[in-house]
Amino acid sequence: MQFFYQGVDLQIIQGNIVDQKGIDAVVNAANAGLRKGAGVAGAIHQAAGPE
């Protein structure tokens, strides 16, 4: 699904967030220290690697 909202082109894609190709950024709520956690944040950190 794709739509335009307040000057921003948004696209919603169903699937595993860490397996998406051609993604420029992932926005996810995180703790104040940006420490690796569990759930979505943990999966993103693990997929991104130590860099």
PyMOL Python script that loads the backbone (N, CA, C, O; Angstrom):
from pymol import cmd

cmd.read_pdbstr("""\
ATOM      1  N   MET A   1       0.849  -1.163   0.000  1.00  0.00           N
ATOM      2  CA  MET A   1       0.000   0.000   0.000  1.00  0.00           C
ATOM      3  C   MET A   1       0.904   1.237   0.000  1.00  0.00           C
ATOM      4  O   MET A   1       1.894   1.293   0.729  1.00  0.00           O
ATOM      5  N   GLN A   2       0.561   2.197  -0.802  1.00  0.00           N
ATOM      6  CA  GLN A   2       1.336   3.426  -0.880  1.00  0.00           C
ATOM      7  C   GLN A   2       0.386   4.611  -0.841  1.00  0.00           C
ATOM      8  O   GLN A   2      -0.665   4.597  -1.483  1.00  0.00           O
ATOM      9  N   PHE A   3       0.760   5.644  -0.080  1.00  0.00           N
ATOM     10  CA  PHE A   3      -0.063   6.845  -0.015  1.00  0.00           C
ATOM     11  C   PHE A   3       0.799   8.051   0.324  1.00  0.00           C
ATOM     12  O   PHE A   3       1.942   7.918   0.761  1.00  0.00           O
ATOM     13  N   PHE A   4       0.234   9.216   0.116  1.00  0.00           N
ATOM     14  CA  PHE A   4       0.911  10.490   0.336  1.00  0.00           C
ATOM     15  C   PHE A   4       0.269  11.146   1.548  1.00  0.00           C
ATOM     16  O   PHE A   4      -0.949  11.326   1.578  1.00  0.00           O
ATOM     17  N   TYR A   5       1.075  11.511   2.561  1.00  0.00           N
ATOM     18  CA  TYR A   5       0.542  12.095   3.792  1.00  0.00           C
ATOM     19  C   TYR A   5       1.399  13.276   4.221  1.00  0.00           C
ATOM     20  O   TYR A   5       2.595  13.116   4.466  1.00  0.00           O
ATOM     21  N   GLN A   6       0.816  14.433   4.311  1.00  0.00           N
ATOM     22  CA  GLN A   6       1.494  15.667   4.739  1.00  0.00           C
ATOM     23  C   GLN A   6       2.843  15.864   4.046  1.00  0.00           C
ATOM     24  O   GLN A   6       3.851  16.158   4.689  1.00  0.00           O
ATOM     25  N   GLY A   7       2.842  15.699   2.750  1.00  0.00           N
ATOM     26  CA  GLY A   7       4.041  15.947   1.953  1.00  0.00           C
ATOM     27  C   GLY A   7       5.040  14.798   1.935  1.00  0.00           C
ATOM     28  O   GLY A   7       6.145  14.952   1.414  1.00  0.00           O
ATOM     29  N   VAL A   8       4.672  13.653   2.495  1.00  0.00           N
ATOM     30  CA  VAL A   8       5.585  12.511   2.548  1.00  0.00           C
ATOM     31  C   VAL A   8       4.958  11.331   1.821  1.00  0.00           C
ATOM     32  O   VAL A   8       3.795  11.001   2.056  1.00  0.00           O
ATOM     33  N   ASP A   9       5.715  10.700   0.946  1.00  0.00           N
ATOM     34  CA  ASP A   9       5.271   9.512   0.239  1.00  0.00           C
ATOM     35  C   ASP A   9       5.565   8.299   1.112  1.00  0.00           C
ATOM     36  O   ASP A   9       6.731   7.997   1.363  1.00  0.00           O
ATOM     37  N   LEU A  10       4.540   7.600   1.578  1.00  0.00           N
ATOM     38  CA  LEU A  10       4.694   6.451   2.470  1.00  0.00           C
ATOM     39  C   LEU A  10       4.311   5.169   1.750  1.00  0.00           C
ATOM     40  O   LEU A  10       3.371   5.142   0.956  1.00  0.00           O
ATOM     41  N   GLN A  11       5.056   4.107   2.041  1.00  0.00           N
ATOM     42  CA  GLN A  11       4.753   2.802   1.472  1.00  0.00           C
ATOM     43  C   GLN A  11       4.760   1.778   2.594  1.00  0.00           C
ATOM     44  O   GLN A  11       5.700   1.729   3.388  1.00  0.00           O
ATOM     45  N   ILE A  12       3.727   0.968   2.663  1.00  0.00           N
ATOM     46  CA  ILE A  12       3.622  -0.080   3.675  1.00  0.00           C
ATOM     47  C   ILE A  12       3.868  -1.414   2.990  1.00  0.00           C
ATOM     48  O   ILE A  12       3.208  -1.756   2.008  1.00  0.00           O
ATOM     49  N   ILE A  13       4.838  -2.171   3.528  1.00  0.00           N
ATOM     50  CA  ILE A  13       5.225  -3.450   2.950  1.00  0.00           C
ATOM     51  C   ILE A  13       5.114  -4.518   4.034  1.00  0.00           C
ATOM     52  O   ILE A  13       5.602  -4.330   5.149  1.00  0.00           O
ATOM     53  N   GLN A  14       4.482  -5.623   3.710  1.00  0.00           N
ATOM     54  CA  GLN A  14       4.374  -6.728   4.665  1.00  0.00           C
ATOM     55  C   GLN A  14       5.553  -7.677   4.462  1.00  0.00           C
ATOM     56  O   GLN A  14       5.865  -8.060   3.334  1.00  0.00           O
ATOM     57  N   GLY A  15       6.203  -8.054   5.564  1.00  0.00           N
ATOM     58  CA  GLY A  15       7.307  -9.001   5.485  1.00  0.00           C
ATOM     59  C   GLY A  15       8.263  -8.820   6.643  1.00  0.00           C
ATOM     60  O   GLY A  15       7.995  -8.041   7.558  1.00  0.00           O
ATOM     61  N   ASN A  16       9.359  -9.523   6.611  1.00  0.00           N
ATOM     62  CA  ASN A  16      10.381  -9.434   7.646  1.00  0.00           C
ATOM     63  C   ASN A  16      11.172  -8.143   7.441  1.00  0.00           C
ATOM     64  O   ASN A  16      11.768  -7.937   6.384  1.00  0.00           O
ATOM     65  N   ILE A  17      11.175  -7.291   8.434  1.00  0.00           N
ATOM     66  CA  ILE A  17      11.794  -5.966   8.309  1.00  0.00           C
ATOM     67  C   ILE A  17      13.290  -6.038   7.983  1.00  0.00           C
ATOM     68  O   ILE A  17      13.814  -5.156   7.301  1.00  0.00           O
ATOM     69  N   VAL A  18      13.968  -7.056   8.453  1.00  0.00           N
ATOM     70  CA  VAL A  18      15.421  -7.141   8.220  1.00  0.00           C
ATOM     71  C   VAL A  18      15.767  -7.771   6.875  1.00  0.00           C
ATOM     72  O   VAL A  18      16.936  -7.777   6.487  1.00  0.00           O
ATOM     73  N   ASP A  19      14.776  -8.303   6.151  1.00  0.00           N
ATOM     74  CA  ASP A  19      15.029  -8.913   4.848  1.00  0.00           C
ATOM     75  C   ASP A  19      14.609  -8.032   3.671  1.00  0.00           C
ATOM     76  O   ASP A  19      14.728  -8.453   2.520  1.00  0.00           O
ATOM     77  N   GLN A  20      14.123  -6.825   3.935  1.00  0.00           N
ATOM     78  CA  GLN A  20      13.657  -5.943   2.869  1.00  0.00           C
ATOM     79  C   GLN A  20      14.845  -5.403   2.077  1.00  0.00           C
ATOM     80  O   GLN A  20      15.862  -5.026   2.659  1.00  0.00           O
ATOM     81  N   LYS A  21      14.717  -5.365   0.771  1.00  0.00           N
ATOM     82  CA  LYS A  21      15.778  -4.854  -0.112  1.00  0.00           C
ATOM     83  C   LYS A  21      15.454  -3.424  -0.538  1.00  0.00           C
ATOM     84  O   LYS A  21      14.286  -3.073  -0.706  1.00  0.00           O
ATOM     85  N   GLY A  22      16.476  -2.610  -0.712  1.00  0.00           N
ATOM     86  CA  GLY A  22      16.290  -1.252  -1.206  1.00  0.00           C
ATOM     87  C   GLY A  22      15.710  -0.289  -0.185  1.00  0.00           C
ATOM     88  O   GLY A  22      15.147   0.738  -0.564  1.00  0.00           O
ATOM     89  N   ILE A  23      15.835  -0.595   1.095  1.00  0.00           N
ATOM     90  CA  ILE A  23      15.313   0.263   2.147  1.00  0.00           C
ATOM     91  C   ILE A  23      16.413   1.231   2.593  1.00  0.00           C
ATOM     92  O   ILE A  23      17.529   0.802   2.886  1.00  0.00           O
ATOM     93  N   ASP A  24      16.112   2.516   2.646  1.00  0.00           N
ATOM     94  CA  ASP A  24      17.092   3.522   3.047  1.00  0.00           C
ATOM     95  C   ASP A  24      17.165   3.690   4.559  1.00  0.00           C
ATOM     96  O   ASP A  24      18.227   4.011   5.093  1.00  0.00           O
ATOM     97  N   ALA A  25      16.047   3.478   5.255  1.00  0.00           N
ATOM     98  CA  ALA A  25      16.027   3.697   6.698  1.00  0.00           C
ATOM     99  C   ALA A  25      14.940   2.844   7.333  1.00  0.00           C
ATOM    100  O   ALA A  25      13.922   2.538   6.713  1.00  0.00           O
ATOM    101  N   VAL A  26      15.182   2.468   8.584  1.00  0.00           N
ATOM    102  CA  VAL A  26      14.189   1.764   9.388  1.00  0.00           C
ATOM    103  C   VAL A  26      13.949   2.616  10.628  1.00  0.00           C
ATOM    104  O   VAL A  26      14.892   2.967  11.336  1.00  0.00           O
ATOM    105  N   VAL A  27      12.697   2.945  10.889  1.00  0.00           N
ATOM    106  CA  VAL A  27      12.342   3.740  12.058  1.00  0.00           C
ATOM    107  C   VAL A  27      11.690   2.809  13.073  1.00  0.00           C
ATOM    108  O   VAL A  27      10.723   2.111  12.768  1.00  0.00           O
ATOM    109  N   ASN A  28      12.239   2.814  14.286  1.00  0.00           N
ATOM    110  CA  ASN A  28      11.732   1.939  15.333  1.00  0.00           C
ATOM    111  C   ASN A  28      11.919   2.628  16.678  1.00  0.00           C
ATOM    112  O   ASN A  28      12.942   3.269  16.919  1.00  0.00           O
ATOM    113  N   ALA A  29      10.931   2.494  17.546  1.00  0.00           N
ATOM    114  CA  ALA A  29      11.079   3.037  18.896  1.00  0.00           C
ATOM    115  C   ALA A  29      12.218   2.298  19.593  1.00  0.00           C
ATOM    116  O   ALA A  29      12.350   1.083  19.449  1.00  0.00           O
ATOM    117  N   ALA A  30      13.028   3.016  20.336  1.00  0.00           N
ATOM    118  CA  ALA A  30      14.170   2.394  21.017  1.00  0.00           C
ATOM    119  C   ALA A  30      14.346   3.045  22.381  1.00  0.00           C
ATOM    120  O   ALA A  30      13.753   4.086  22.662  1.00  0.00           O
ATOM    121  N   ASN A  31      15.153   2.434  23.212  1.00  0.00           N
ATOM    122  CA  ASN A  31      15.429   3.020  24.518  1.00  0.00           C
ATOM    123  C   ASN A  31      16.343   4.232  24.342  1.00  0.00           C
ATOM    124  O   ASN A  31      16.951   4.398  23.285  1.00  0.00           O
ATOM    125  N   ALA A  32      16.443   5.063  25.346  1.00  0.00           N
ATOM    126  CA  ALA A  32      17.194   6.314  25.254  1.00  0.00           C
ATOM    127  C   ALA A  32      18.674   6.096  24.945  1.00  0.00           C
ATOM    128  O   ALA A  32      19.299   6.944  24.308  1.00  0.00           O
ATOM    129  N   GLY A  33      19.243   4.978  25.385  1.00  0.00           N
ATOM    130  CA  GLY A  33      20.658   4.690  25.146  1.00  0.00           C
ATOM    131  C   GLY A  33      20.917   3.949  23.851  1.00  0.00           C
ATOM    132  O   GLY A  33      22.064   3.621  23.548  1.00  0.00           O
ATOM    133  N   LEU A  34      19.855   3.675  23.067  1.00  0.00           N
ATOM    134  CA  LEU A  34      19.948   2.907  21.823  1.00  0.00           C
ATOM    135  C   LEU A  34      20.647   1.567  22.028  1.00  0.00           C
ATOM    136  O   LEU A  34      21.346   1.080  21.140  1.00  0.00           O
ATOM    137  N   ARG A  35      20.456   0.982  23.196  1.00  0.00           N
ATOM    138  CA  ARG A  35      21.058  -0.320  23.496  1.00  0.00           C
ATOM    139  C   ARG A  35      20.252  -1.426  22.828  1.00  0.00           C
ATOM    140  O   ARG A  35      19.035  -1.328  22.672  1.00  0.00           O
ATOM    141  N   LYS A  36      20.961  -2.478  22.439  1.00  0.00           N
ATOM    142  CA  LYS A  36      20.320  -3.628  21.818  1.00  0.00           C
ATOM    143  C   LYS A  36      19.331  -4.247  22.791  1.00  0.00           C
ATOM    144  O   LYS A  36      19.654  -4.481  23.955  1.00  0.00           O
ATOM    145  N   GLY A  37      18.136  -4.507  22.311  1.00  0.00           N
ATOM    146  CA  GLY A  37      17.110  -5.108  23.148  1.00  0.00           C
ATOM    147  C   GLY A  37      16.565  -6.353  22.487  1.00  0.00           C
ATOM    148  O   GLY A  37      17.253  -7.005  21.700  1.00  0.00           O
ATOM    149  N   ALA A  38      15.348  -6.676  22.804  1.00  0.00           N
ATOM    150  CA  ALA A  38      14.696  -7.844  22.228  1.00  0.00           C
ATOM    151  C   ALA A  38      13.672  -7.388  21.198  1.00  0.00           C
ATOM    152  O   ALA A  38      13.550  -6.191  20.937  1.00  0.00           O
ATOM    153  N   GLY A  39      12.955  -8.299  20.628  1.00  0.00           N
ATOM    154  CA  GLY A  39      11.895  -7.976  19.683  1.00  0.00           C
ATOM    155  C   GLY A  39      12.429  -7.343  18.406  1.00  0.00           C
ATOM    156  O   GLY A  39      13.487  -7.725  17.903  1.00  0.00           O
ATOM    157  N   VAL A  40      11.684  -6.372  17.889  1.00  0.00           N
ATOM    158  CA  VAL A  40      12.040  -5.723  16.626  1.00  0.00           C
ATOM    159  C   VAL A  40      13.400  -5.032  16.718  1.00  0.00           C
ATOM    160  O   VAL A  40      14.230  -5.179  15.820  1.00  0.00           O
ATOM    161  N   ALA A  41      13.636  -4.279  17.797  1.00  0.00           N
ATOM    162  CA  ALA A  41      14.919  -3.577  17.952  1.00  0.00           C
ATOM    163  C   ALA A  41      16.083  -4.561  17.959  1.00  0.00           C
ATOM    164  O   ALA A  41      17.110  -4.301  17.331  1.00  0.00           O
ATOM    165  N   GLY A  42      15.943  -5.676  18.653  1.00  0.00           N
ATOM    166  CA  GLY A  42      16.995  -6.690  18.689  1.00  0.00           C
ATOM    167  C   GLY A  42      17.247  -7.298  17.325  1.00  0.00           C
ATOM    168  O   GLY A  42      18.397  -7.521  16.945  1.00  0.00           O
ATOM    169  N   ALA A  43      16.176  -7.570  16.578  1.00  0.00           N
ATOM    170  CA  ALA A  43      16.320  -8.138  15.235  1.00  0.00           C
ATOM    171  C   ALA A  43      17.028  -7.182  14.292  1.00  0.00           C
ATOM    172  O   ALA A  43      17.853  -7.601  13.479  1.00  0.00           O
ATOM    173  N   ILE A  44      16.709  -5.901  14.397  1.00  0.00           N
ATOM    174  CA  ILE A  44      17.362  -4.887  13.554  1.00  0.00           C
ATOM    175  C   ILE A  44      18.839  -4.805  13.885  1.00  0.00           C
ATOM    176  O   ILE A  44      19.674  -4.809  12.981  1.00  0.00           O
ATOM    177  N   HIS A  45      19.177  -4.730  15.164  1.00  0.00           N
ATOM    178  CA  HIS A  45      20.581  -4.669  15.581  1.00  0.00           C
ATOM    179  C   HIS A  45      21.346  -5.907  15.136  1.00  0.00           C
ATOM    180  O   HIS A  45      22.465  -5.799  14.636  1.00  0.00           O
ATOM    181  N   GLN A  46      20.756  -7.072  15.312  1.00  0.00           N
ATOM    182  CA  GLN A  46      21.433  -8.313  14.940  1.00  0.00           C
ATOM    183  C   GLN A  46      21.666  -8.376  13.428  1.00  0.00           C
ATOM    184  O   GLN A  46      22.745  -8.780  12.994  1.00  0.00           O
ATOM    185  N   ALA A  47      20.698  -7.992  12.636  1.00  0.00           N
ATOM    186  CA  ALA A  47      20.833  -8.019  11.187  1.00  0.00           C
ATOM    187  C   ALA A  47      21.844  -6.986  10.691  1.00  0.00           C
ATOM    188  O   ALA A  47      22.541  -7.221   9.704  1.00  0.00           O
ATOM    189  N   ALA A  48      21.923  -5.849  11.373  1.00  0.00           N
ATOM    190  CA  ALA A  48      22.825  -4.778  10.945  1.00  0.00           C
ATOM    191  C   ALA A  48      24.288  -5.127  11.224  1.00  0.00           C
ATOM    192  O   ALA A  48      25.178  -4.698  10.489  1.00  0.00           O
ATOM    193  N   GLY A  49      24.536  -5.885  12.258  1.00  0.00           N
ATOM    194  CA  GLY A  49      25.907  -6.248  12.601  1.00  0.00           C
ATOM    195  C   GLY A  49      26.565  -5.194  13.464  1.00  0.00           C
ATOM    196  O   GLY A  49      25.952  -4.172  13.773  1.00  0.00           O
ATOM    197  N   PRO A  50      27.810  -5.430  13.859  1.00  0.00           N
ATOM    198  CA  PRO A  50      28.497  -4.563  14.824  1.00  0.00           C
ATOM    199  C   PRO A  50      28.845  -3.164  14.296  1.00  0.00           C
ATOM    200  O   PRO A  50      29.065  -2.248  15.088  1.00  0.00           O
ATOM    201  N   GLU A  51      28.895  -2.993  12.999  1.00  0.00           N
ATOM    202  CA  GLU A  51      29.228  -1.676  12.453  1.00  0.00           C
ATOM    203  C   GLU A  51      28.104  -0.723  12.706  1.00  0.00           C
ATOM    204  O   GLU A  51      28.187   0.444  12.323  1.00  0.00           O
TER     205      GLU A  51
END
""", "prot")
cmd.dss("prot")
cmd.show_as("cartoon", "prot")
cmd.util.cbc("prot")
cmd.orient("prot")
